[in-house]
Each structure stands twice: as structure tokens, then as C-alpha cells.
Amino acid sequence: MAFLKQFGAVPNLLTLTRLFIIPFLVITILDRQFHLAFALFVVAGVSDGFDGLMARLLSQRTRLGQYLDPIADKLLLSTLFLVLTHVSLVPRYVTVLVFSRDLGILLISTLLFATNVLRDFRPSLLGKLNTAVQIVGLTVVMVGQVWSYEYLGTVRSALLKLIAVLAPLSAAQYAWIVIRRVSAAEAHATSQP
């Protein structure tokens, strides 16, 4: 599929919708319109679920989608951490740890990709768990601004602490996996005549 035509693929349109929602999500949170912010958050989450489903059902997996979908996901989560920290709903240390992990992974991946040392950057098990806990944690933070439940504050606090633990652990696991893959690639290269 030609590059420009990839933008018209249904899954990519859903991903672009998610990107389009982000600034409005920021505005509604900053204005403390949490009911509307939560609705936008749900729409973004639904679009994330449907883009992969539609790609499979319509056989519209594209190269653009392979890059755009994870970028949209990461941009949504990162933006939410920043804006929710700004309005004092997420502690600064959690956001700093999340951003430090993501920035480190981005820099290492870019360097290895640019130097042709490594091209395979599948997420690790802890990385997937970290992302899942981030999504659940941010959802609980948002739900807490719309509805009040007796134990929601305790759940929110536990999830944010878990995110603060998982972020550096998943970064360390990622670094270990990358070191092993690079070492294996170098060993393979030196064994070739």
C-alpha cells in the first residue's frame, strides 16, 4: 500500500483519532472537567482496542500503523502522566521514573537502530506488565475524579507505587535483553568467515 494511502486505512484513522484526542484530554484535565476528560480517555482506549482488531479483520496492517500505534499509545500515557502530575493527582516521582525509563529505552533503541546493531525491539514481559499497570493506574486516577468509591484511594496509591517499582525494573530487564542480543549478534558476526 502506498504511504499516503496508508493514512486512509481504518486502523490508522482510529490511531490518528487517538492522537487528535490528546490535546483535548489535556485541556479538560487542566480545566478540571473530569467527566468530559474521562469520556475522552474512554474513547481513546476504545480506539486503541479497535485499531488492532480492525487491522486483523480488514487485513489492513500497514507499516505506518506498526510505527504510529505504539507512538500514539506512548504519547497518550506520557501526556496523561505529565498533566495528572501537574494537577497533583500523580506524584512527581512516579512520572519522573516513567519518563526516565521511556527516554532511556528510546535513546538506546534509536542508537542501536541507527547503527544497524539491532533492529528487533519487542517489549519484554516486564515492559508489557509495566504498560498494563500504567493503563490501569491512570484509569483508576481518572475514575477517582468522576466517582468516589470507598477503597479507590488505597487502590490508586498501591498502583502508583507499583508503577514506580516496575518502571526501573522493566528498564533494567530491557537493558539486560539488549546487552544479550547485541553480544549474540557480535559473536555471530565474528564467527562468520
Helices and strands as residue ranges (DSSP letters): H 3-6, H 10-30, H 34-57, H 63-86, H 92-114, H 125-146, H 152-191
